[in-house]
Amino acid sequence: MRAREGSEAPSVKPGTKIRIIEDAEAAGDTAAAYDFWRAGSGRKQVPGIIKCFGARPDFLRQVVQFSNTVHFSEGHLSRRYKEMIASYVSYLNRCPY
């Protein structure tokens, strides 16, 4: 990914090949996509799994919409149970997200 003129390239965290765009670095469409996530989640801190898509803010919005529909809507299982299952699977996979 190339940095836009006048901006710095997003940082690459140790242990990952994905360029993570932190909140402080986010600008333009990426900042708007992070705000879109915040508005829907009610949380202030954007988690790393969301920041993984920061380089593609158009795709990030689609991921958030899909996730809200599939993972966080009420259905056969409540949102609470879905989040507990997701947390347990992340634990089993040693995933920090």
Beta strands, then each sheet from edge to edge (+ up, - down):
strand 1: 11-12
strand 2: 19-20
sheet 1: 1+ 2-
end
